[in-house]
Amino acid sequence: MSEREKLLSVSGLKVTFDVFPQGAMPWTKPRKLKAVDGVDFDLFAGETLGIVGESGCGKSTLARAVARMVPASAGEVLWLGKDLLGMGNRELKDVRSDVQFIFQDPLASLNPRMTIGQIIAEPLKTHTPGISKADIKTRVKAMMDRVGLLPNLINRYPHEFSGGQCQRIGIARALIINPRLIICDEPVSALDVSIQAQVINLLMELQRELGIALIFIAHDLSVVKHISTRIMVLYLGNVAEVATSKQLYADPRHPYTQALISAVPIPDPKIEKGKKIILLEGDLPSPLNPPSGCVFRTRCPRAQALCAEKRPVLEVLENGHEVACHFHD
């Protein structure tokens, strides 16, 4: 398998939701909430694409739209050159074995009535219906061992495990059918710092062993820097900047990215004391009524008249660095 094999290609992806005002009459026209507004990106085999941004910027909705868990309003999603959005249920079932999901809340994503052996085995039963019970048990125990769970715990229930162990169960469930892409939707945000490090290192180790691609969504920029090959910054459903992890942290070009990175604590007290934090004024605008032109202009220190009139497009700079700003550095 080529390292630069393109697995996923997303272009012009939009996701809108109908929102009815409180107490509206049945004939009232709904307002359109633009959760994702024209996102483009490619994902290659074996790489990790980190997606960052404020709460409500469309990170999780984007991931769910790519996996066909929420309907897309417009755009194109190609999986190995095939149109994912236009697939029927039978074709989609084949793709689902290649694309798996790890959810944010480890305990809530596991069925409390099933043992962890049954939970991990469920994708196997769905996608390989002819497999024997003995083979299922052997593969489940091997996968439990691989993610750091004792195989003799196979008949226990989710409530008997800690948050970190539940997330390991979720990872085992995602890996059991050998997917090519795993979408991680804030998989460590509900865990404490030491357990976060264990789960992140486990994902990185498994990625090196199995050559899988990851889409990793997180709020914590330090975590994203540690795990990601490339990083995409989202703001109000729009892509602000895309670059490799090193490029983005060493030389952020978009004012929003610069503000995000300035807020990341530095372990050295002397450097931390002397650094300049860029404060953004105001709150995130409502996706029901986003600003005209550049959606970031209402909080941008560089905003000019052009920003209100014309929406910036992603401009490719040196070394594949992309930024959507009329007045970038």
C-alpha positions in Angstrom: 0.0 0.0 0.0 1.4 3.4 -1.0 2.0 5.9 1.7 0.5 8.6 -0.3 -2.6 6.6 -1.5 -5.6 9.0 -1.2 -8.3 7.4 0.9 -10.7 10.2 1.3 -11.4 13.3 -0.7 -14.0 15.9 0.6 -15.0 18.9 -1.5 -17.6 21.6 -0.9 -19.2 19.7 2.0 -22.1 21.5 3.6 -24.4 20.4 6.4 -27.4 22.5 7.3 -30.2 21.8 9.9 -33.7 23.2 9.9 -34.4 25.1 13.1 -37.9 26.2 14.1 -38.4 29.2 16.5 -39.9 28.3 19.9 -43.7 28.4 19.7 -43.7 28.5 15.9 -46.8 27.6 13.9 -46.7 24.4 11.7 -46.5 26.5 8.5 -43.6 28.6 9.7 -40.6 28.3 7.5 -37.6 26.9 9.4 -34.3 28.9 9.6 -31.2 27.3 8.2 -28.4 26.5 10.6 -25.1 26.2 8.7 -23.1 23.7 10.8 -20.6 23.0 8.0 -20.2 25.4 5.1 -18.1 24.3 2.2 -15.2 22.2 3.7 -12.5 20.7 1.4 -9.8 18.3 2.5 -7.9 15.1 1.4 -6.8 12.3 3.7 -4.0 9.9 2.7 -3.3 6.4 3.9 -1.4 6.2 7.2 -1.6 9.9 8.1 -3.4 11.6 11.0 -5.5 14.7 10.2 -6.2 16.7 13.4 -9.3 19.0 13.4 -9.4 21.8 15.9 -11.6 24.8 16.7 -14.0 26.2 19.3 -17.0 24.4 20.6 -19.8 24.8 18.0 -17.5 25.3 15.0 -18.7 22.1 13.3 -15.9 19.6 14.0 -18.1 16.7 15.1 -20.8 17.4 12.5 -18.1 17.3 9.8 -16.8 13.9 11.0 -20.4 12.5 11.2 -21.2 13.8 7.7 -18.1 12.1 6.3 -19.2 8.8 7.9 -22.8 9.3 6.7 -24.1 9.5 10.3 -25.8 12.8 9.5 -27.0 13.8 6.0 -24.9 16.2 4.0 -26.8 19.1 2.3 -24.3 19.6 -0.6 -20.8 18.6 -1.6 -18.9 15.5 -2.5 -17.2 12.8 -0.3 -15.1 10.3 -2.2 -13.9 7.1 -0.5 -11.2 5.4 -2.7 -12.7 7.3 -5.6 -16.3 6.2 -5.0 -19.0 8.6 -4.1 -19.9 8.0 -0.5 -22.9 10.3 -0.3 -24.6 8.6 -3.3 -24.2 5.0 -2.1 -27.1 2.7 -1.3 -27.2 0.8 2.0 -25.5 -2.4 0.7 -22.5 -0.5 -0.8 -22.4 1.6 2.4 -22.2 -1.5 4.6 -19.0 -2.5 2.8 -17.5 0.9 3.4 -18.4 0.9 7.1 -16.0 -2.0 7.6 -13.2 0.3 6.4 -14.4 3.4 8.3 -14.9 3.1 12.1 -15.7 5.6 14.8 -14.4 6.2 18.4 -16.9 8.4 20.4 -16.3 11.1 22.9 -18.1 9.6 26.0 -16.5 6.1 26.4 -19.2 4.7 28.8 -22.2 6.1 26.9 -21.0 4.6 23.6 -21.1 1.1 25.0 -24.3 -1.0 25.5 -24.8 -1.6 29.2 -26.7 -4.9 28.6 -23.8 -6.5 26.6 -20.5 -7.9 27.9 -17.4 -6.4 26.5 -16.7 -9.6 24.6 -20.1 -9.1 22.8 -19.4 -5.4 22.3 -16.0 -5.9 20.6 -17.4 -8.9 18.6 -20.4 -7.0 17.2 -18.7 -5.5 14.1 -17.3 -9.0 13.3 -20.8 -10.5 13.4 -22.1 -7.7 11.2 -19.4 -7.6 8.6 -18.3 -11.2 8.5 -21.5 -13.2 9.1 -20.0 -16.6 8.3 -17.3 -16.5 11.1 -17.4 -19.2 13.8 -17.9 -18.5 17.5 -14.5 -20.0 18.3 -12.8 -17.6 15.8 -14.7 -14.7 17.2 -13.6 -15.5 20.7 -10.0 -15.9 19.7 -9.9 -12.6 17.7 -11.7 -10.7 20.5 -9.2 -11.9 23.1 -6.2 -11.1 20.9 -7.6 -7.6 20.3 -8.2 -7.1 24.0 -4.6 -8.0 24.7 -3.4 -5.7 22.0 -5.2 -2.6 23.5 -4.1 -3.4 27.1 -7.1 -5.2 28.5 -6.8 -8.6 30.2 -8.5 -11.3 28.1 -10.0 -12.9 31.3 -12.3 -9.8 31.6 -14.2 -10.7 28.5 -17.5 -11.5 30.3 -17.6 -8.3 32.4 -20.0 -5.4 31.7 -19.0 -1.7 30.8 -20.0 -0.3 34.3 -17.3 -2.4 35.9 -14.5 -0.5 34.0 -12.9 2.9 34.4 -13.3 5.7 31.7 -9.8 4.9 30.3 -10.6 1.2 30.1 -14.0 1.9 28.5 -12.2 3.9 25.8 -9.8 1.0 25.2 -12.9 -1.2 24.7 -14.1 1.4 22.1 -10.8 1.3 20.4 -10.8 -2.5 20.3 -14.3 -2.5 18.8 -13.2 -0.1 16.1 -10.0 -2.1 15.3 -11.5 -5.6 15.3 -12.4 -5.6 11.6 -9.1 -4.0 10.4 -10.4 -0.7 9.2 -8.4 1.7 7.0 -9.7 4.9 8.7 -10.8 5.6 12.3 -12.6 8.8 13.1 -11.8 9.8 16.7 -14.3 12.4 17.9 -12.7 13.9 21.0 -11.8 10.4 22.4 -9.8 11.7 25.4 -11.8 14.8 26.4 -13.7 12.9 29.1 -10.5 11.4 30.6 -7.9 12.7 33.1 -4.5 13.8 31.9 -2.5 10.6 32.7 -5.1 8.4 31.1 -5.3 10.8 28.1 -1.6 10.2 27.5 -2.0 6.4 27.7 -4.9 6.4 25.1 -3.1 8.8 22.7 0.1 6.7 22.8 -2.0 3.5 22.3 -3.6 5.0 19.2 -0.2 6.2 17.8 1.3 2.7 18.5 -1.6 0.9 16.8 -1.4 3.3 13.8 2.3 2.5 13.3 1.6 -1.2 13.5 -1.4 -1.3 11.3 -0.9 1.6 9.0 -4.4 3.0 9.5 -5.4 6.7 8.9 -6.9 8.8 11.7 -9.2 11.8 11.7 -8.6 13.2 15.2 -10.9 15.8 16.6 -9.9 17.6 19.9 -10.1 20.9 21.8 -6.6 20.4 23.3 -4.1 21.8 20.9 -1.2 20.1 22.7 -2.8 16.7 22.2 -3.4 17.5 18.5 0.2 18.6 18.0 1.4 15.4 19.5 -0.6 13.0 17.4 -1.3 14.8 14.1 0.6 14.7 10.7 -1.5 17.6 9.4 -3.9 20.0 11.2 -7.1 21.7 9.9 -8.4 24.7 11.8 -12.2 25.2 11.6 -14.2 28.3 12.5 -18.0 28.5 12.2 -18.1 25.6 9.8 -15.3 27.0 7.5 -11.7 26.0 7.1 -9.4 28.8 8.3 -6.0 27.0 7.8 -4.5 23.7 6.9 -0.8 22.8 7.5 1.5 20.2 8.8 1.8 20.0 12.6 5.2 21.6 12.6 4.3 24.3 10.2 1.2 25.3 12.0 2.8 25.7 15.4 6.0 27.3 14.1 4.4 29.7 11.7 0.6 30.1 12.0 -0.7 32.5 9.3 -4.4 33.0 10.0 -5.2 35.4 12.9 -7.6 32.8 14.4 -4.9 30.1 14.5 -2.5 32.6 16.0 -5.0 33.4 18.8 -5.6 29.7 19.5 -1.9 28.8 19.6 -1.1 31.8 21.8 -3.5 30.4 24.4 -1.6 27.1 24.7 0.4 27.0 28.0 4.2 26.6 27.7 5.9 24.4 30.4 8.8 26.9 30.9 7.6 29.5 33.4 10.0 32.2 32.0 8.8 31.8 28.4 5.2 31.5 29.5 5.5 34.8 31.5 6.9 36.7 28.6 4.7 35.4 25.8 1.9 37.5 24.2 -1.6 36.1 24.4 -3.9 37.3 21.6 -7.3 38.0 23.0 -10.3 37.7 20.7 -13.2 40.1 21.3 -16.8 39.0 21.3 -18.3 35.6 21.1 -18.6 33.0 18.3 -21.4 34.3 15.9 -24.5 32.2 15.5 -24.4 29.7 12.7 -28.1 30.7 12.1 -26.9 34.1 11.0 -23.2 34.0 10.1 -21.4 37.3 9.1 -21.2 38.1 5.4 -17.8 37.6 3.6 -15.2 36.2 6.0 -17.0 34.7 9.0 -14.1 35.6 11.3 -14.2 39.3 10.5 -16.4 40.3 13.5 -13.5 39.2 15.9 -10.5 39.7 13.7 -7.9 42.4 14.6 -7.0 42.8 10.9 -10.6 43.1 9.5 -11.1 45.6 6.6 -13.9 46.5 4.2 -13.0 43.7 1.8 -13.6 41.1 4.5 -17.3 42.0 4.7 -17.7 41.8 0.9 -15.7 38.8 -0.2 -15.4 35.4 1.3 -11.7 34.3 1.4 -10.8 31.0 -0.3 -8.0 28.6 0.8 -4.8 29.9 -0.7 -1.9 27.5 -1.1 1.4 28.9 0.2 4.8 27.3 0.4 5.1 23.5 1.3 1.4 22.9 1.0 0.4 25.4 3.8 -3.1 26.6 3.1 -4.8 29.7 4.6 -8.2 31.4 4.0 -7.5 35.0 4.8 -7.3 38.2 2.6 -4.6 39.7 4.9 -2.6 36.7 6.2 1.0 37.0 7.4 
